[in-house]
């Protein structure tokens, strides 16, 4: 695995909020190898957001705002169902 993917995987598994660690970590473990460069950019941008906001989006409690309402977010939500 290349260094960028390793870094994103680590960040997804260590977000700071246990719920996000589980949701995003599982998604990253299952899909990291298949993510495109655009997906990796979107994932990094998502990981840069406040934990509570990310949890609300990836748990489906709140719709993700326009910059994060992406194919990647829909795949995370689908895996979390």
N, C-alpha and C positions, 0 to 999 in steps of 0.2 A: 504494500500500500504506500502511495506517495506521501510525503510529509504533510501536504495540505489536508488530505483526507484523514490522516492520523490526528492532526490537530483538531479538525472539526468533530471527529468521533469522540475525542477526549472531552471537548467542550460540551457536546451533546449529553454525555454521560455524567458531567459534573457542572450542571447549570447553577446550582446553588439552592434550588428548590426541588425536593425529592420527587414530586409529581412530574416535573419537567424532565428530570434525570431519567425517569422510567419511560415516559412517552417518547421523548426525543432520542434517548439512548437506544431504545428498541428499534425505532425507525432507522436510525443511523446504522446500527449493526446489520439490519436486514437489507438495506438499500445503498449503502455507501459506494460500493463498487460500480453501481449502475448510474449514479448521479452525474449529470452533465456539468460542465463548467458553470452554466447559468444557474443550475440547481444549487451548486456549491456556493455561488455568490448569494443566492436567496437564503440559503441555510445559515450562512455566516451573518447576514443582515438580521435574520430572525434571532439568532443567539445573542446579538448585541442589544436586544430590547429588554426592558424590565421584566423580571421573572413573572410577576403577577399578570401582566398583560399577555405574555406568551402563554401562560397556563390557560387564561380565559379563552384565547383563540384556539389552541390545540385541543382543548377539552370540549369545544363547541358551546361554551357558555356565552360567548360573545362572538359576533362575526369579526373576522380579521379586517382591519382597515385596508383600503385600496392597495397600498404598496406591498402588503403581505397576503392579499387575496390572490394567490398564485396556484399553479398546478401543483407545486411542491406542497403547499398548505393543504390542498384537497387530498393529496396522497397521505399526508400525515393524519388528517382527520379520518380518512377511510381505514387506515391501519388501526386507529384507536377505537373504532366502533366495536 
